[in-house]
Amino acid sequence: MKIPDPLRVDFHLLDRQVVDPDGYLIGKVDDVEVSVGEDGVPVVTAIHIGQHALGNRIGGVIGRWLAATARRLHETGDPRPLRVPFELVHKVDSAVVLSVRHELMDPSALEIWLRDNVIGRIPGARDAG
Amino acid sequence: MKRVFAITLGILTAIGGFVDIGDLVANAVTGARFGMRLAWVVVVGVIGICVYAEMCGRVAAVSGRPVFDLVRERLGPRIGLTNLIGSYLATLFTLSAEIGGVAIAVELATSVHYLLWVPIAAFVVWVVIWRVKFEMMERIFGLAGLSLVVFVVALIQLAPPWGQLAGQAVTPVVPAGEDWATYGFFAVALFAAALTPYEVFFFSSGGVEERWTRKDLVVSRLNVFIGFPLGGLLSLGVMGTAATLFLPLGVRVESLDQVALPVAVALGKLGLAVVILGFFAATFGAALETGLSAGYTIAQYFGWQWGKLVRPREAARFHTVVLVSILIGVAMLLTTTDPIMITEYSLVFSAVALPLTYLPILIVANDRDYLGDQVNSRTANALGVTYLVIILVVAVAAVPLMIISGMGG
């Protein structure tokens, strides 16, 4: 793991782009989960990705609306943002690079819905530009 | 030899791609009303876009992060969101204006009313974004846009009183019969036309898509420092022809066919054909850039997969934003709002939205974590900060000037 020391949550983590080892864009660090260890030192345990987390951080009418649409779109009935344990973070530089490929994580509900119902239905959606 | 060819091609593309509907309208309108008395604004604007685009190109090449990614990272989610809304609206208005420009260019060639061409133009724009490879798209329309050189040729052919034009250019004062608010409003419009946010979203996202690295920095700088100023020269050609033909007659430019008229007067039918091709290429190319930029801004704010290098079904949210933006652009035109009017509003919007996209880039361009040894030099920072002040003044002045002058009356 190549992680800046000291790691500043607001500066190095929050709102940074999260990518997988191939550079696939997974999302932004929308929130950070921190727990306090036995020695009283807080450690980052996970990063959260998803409009629910972002909406809660923004707050107000727009924030609530963002979070509500993210919940509404969830098909599994488990409306939570994607939680990535911090052990899976490989590197923090101009992006947060994970050590696992994006296929192993839950994809965004909005992406799936639009892919299956809109974009995937247009001829040529499988050809790279 | 191959490298020289690639670089030349890049520069030519940058020249042809510089001019869009905003430049055509703003330069022709001001040329007809003020002669060359506002030419200095084009120069200030072109230096500004060079400073801004060079920083974005460098940030994209070294860190691999496009503009809007950094906007949210540096400004946080709230101010970033305000900025997103402003920038998206500015880009959307510009997209609508460019589609209108394409339709008017086809109307000039066919005499069929432009509103009938709007849906067709928009559909073709979308198909090109959907199917055509990024590099091919950029090259074809950039090179075809070079036909706007015809404005410079026409200006020489018109044999204008050069001394008088130069005299206007070096004495930038408000002429008799015009008030300072109108002068200021058109200065804002010209500045915004040269320094449009979408150009930078497109430039930096394109750099990331083409996987620029440090090695590409030289090419990126050549494109910016040679291509953009020569593109600005085309803008001045548009202004000069309008100043020569319309100013003495006191004619105001209110439509795109009037912008083309001086070329037709100077060079006849052939000139007119070339200028229509140029209008088409410039507005169509810019419609592609603004359509993609609408998607870039939103996708990069939220961190979604974006771009043309991946299959559309793998960037479904990005492609949905592009598609919906084009549809909104069409809807705006089909209300029969004059595309020239939409263009003028898009310029005001762009001027207001610019500072918040400029500032994060200036900050990141000084951050060694991102750029290592490629951070801003003292000169780059001196210019960068000077332009930050100019951009702020323009942004604050834009709306009051629009109201006082009644959109330039």
HADDOCK unambig.tbl for C-alpha pairs under 7 A between the chains (distance, minus, plus):
assign (segid A and resid 15 and name CA) (segid B and resid 72 and name CA) 6.46 0.50 0.50
assign (segid A and resid 15 and name CA) (segid B and resid 73 and name CA) 4.85 0.50 0.50
assign (segid A and resid 15 and name CA) (segid B and resid 76 and name CA) 6.87 0.50 0.50
assign (segid A and resid 16 and name CA) (segid B and resid 73 and name CA) 5.68 0.50 0.50
assign (segid A and resid 17 and name CA) (segid B and resid 303 and name CA) 5.93 0.50 0.50
assign (segid A and resid 24 and name CA) (segid B and resid 305 and name CA) 6.94 0.50 0.50
assign (segid A and resid 25 and name CA) (segid B and resid 303 and name CA) 6.57 0.50 0.50
assign (segid A and resid 25 and name CA) (segid B and resid 304 and name CA) 6.08 0.50 0.50
assign (segid A and resid 25 and name CA) (segid B and resid 305 and name CA) 4.86 0.50 0.50
assign (segid A and resid 26 and name CA) (segid B and resid 303 and name CA) 6.77 0.50 0.50
assign (segid A and resid 26 and name CA) (segid B and resid 304 and name CA) 6.44 0.50 0.50
assign (segid A and resid 26 and name CA) (segid B and resid 305 and name CA) 6.78 0.50 0.50
assign (segid A and resid 27 and name CA) (segid B and resid 302 and name CA) 6.49 0.50 0.50
assign (segid A and resid 27 and name CA) (segid B and resid 303 and name CA) 4.06 0.50 0.50
assign (segid A and resid 27 and name CA) (segid B and resid 304 and name CA) 5.42 0.50 0.50
assign (segid A and resid 28 and name CA) (segid B and resid 302 and name CA) 6.26 0.50 0.50
assign (segid A and resid 28 and name CA) (segid B and resid 303 and name CA) 4.83 0.50 0.50
assign (segid A and resid 58 and name CA) (segid B and resid 77 and name CA) 6.43 0.50 0.50
assign (segid A and resid 58 and name CA) (segid B and resid 78 and name CA) 5.85 0.50 0.50
assign (segid A and resid 94 and name CA) (segid B and resid 63 and name CA) 6.04 0.50 0.50
assign (segid A and resid 94 and name CA) (segid B and resid 370 and name CA) 5.83 0.50 0.50
assign (segid A and resid 111 and name CA) (segid B and resid 316 and name CA) 5.86 0.50 0.50
assign (segid A and resid 111 and name CA) (segid B and resid 317 and name CA) 5.64 0.50 0.50
assign (segid A and resid 114 and name CA) (segid B and resid 316 and name CA) 5.82 0.50 0.50
assign (segid A and resid 114 and name CA) (segid B and resid 317 and name CA) 6.48 0.50 0.50
assign (segid A and resid 115 and name CA) (segid B and resid 313 and name CA) 5.60 0.50 0.50
assign (segid A and resid 115 and name CA) (segid B and resid 316 and name CA) 5.12 0.50 0.50
assign (segid A and resid 119 and name CA) (segid B and resid 313 and name CA) 5.92 0.50 0.50
assign (segid A and resid 119 and name CA) (segid B and resid 316 and name CA) 5.66 0.50 0.50
assign (segid A and resid 119 and name CA) (segid B and resid 320 and name CA) 6.83 0.50 0.50
assign (segid A and resid 120 and name CA) (segid B and resid 313 and name CA) 5.31 0.50 0.50
assign (segid A and resid 125 and name CA) (segid B and resid 311 and name CA) 6.30 0.50 0.50
assign (segid A and resid 125 and name CA) (segid B and resid 312 and name CA) 4.98 0.50 0.50
assign (segid A and resid 125 and name CA) (segid B and resid 313 and name CA) 5.29 0.50 0.50
assign (segid A and resid 126 and name CA) (segid B and resid 311 and name CA) 5.36 0.50 0.50
assign (segid A and resid 126 and name CA) (segid B and resid 312 and name CA) 6.45 0.50 0.50
assign (segid A and resid 126 and name CA) (segid B and resid 313 and name CA) 6.18 0.50 0.50
assign (segid A and resid 127 and name CA) (segid B and resid 311 and name CA) 5.25 0.50 0.50
assign (segid A and resid 128 and name CA) (segid B and resid 308 and name CA) 6.87 0.50 0.50
assign (segid A and resid 128 and name CA) (segid B and resid 309 and name CA) 5.72 0.50 0.50
assign (segid A and resid 128 and name CA) (segid B and resid 310 and name CA) 5.16 0.50 0.50
assign (segid A and resid 128 and name CA) (segid B and resid 311 and name CA) 4.09 0.50 0.50
assign (segid A and resid 128 and name CA) (segid B and resid 312 and name CA) 6.85 0.50 0.50
assign (segid A and resid 129 and name CA) (segid B and resid 131 and name CA) 5.92 0.50 0.50
assign (segid A and resid 129 and name CA) (segid B and resid 132 and name CA) 6.02 0.50 0.50
assign (segid A and resid 129 and name CA) (segid B and resid 133 and name CA) 4.69 0.50 0.50
assign (segid A and resid 129 and name CA) (segid B and resid 134 and name CA) 6.70 0.50 0.50
assign (segid A and resid 129 and name CA) (segid B and resid 308 and name CA) 5.04 0.50 0.50
assign (segid A and resid 129 and name CA) (segid B and resid 309 and name CA) 5.29 0.50 0.50
assign (segid A and resid 129 and name CA) (segid B and resid 310 and name CA) 6.79 0.50 0.50
assign (segid A and resid 129 and name CA) (segid B and resid 311 and name CA) 6.75 0.50 0.50
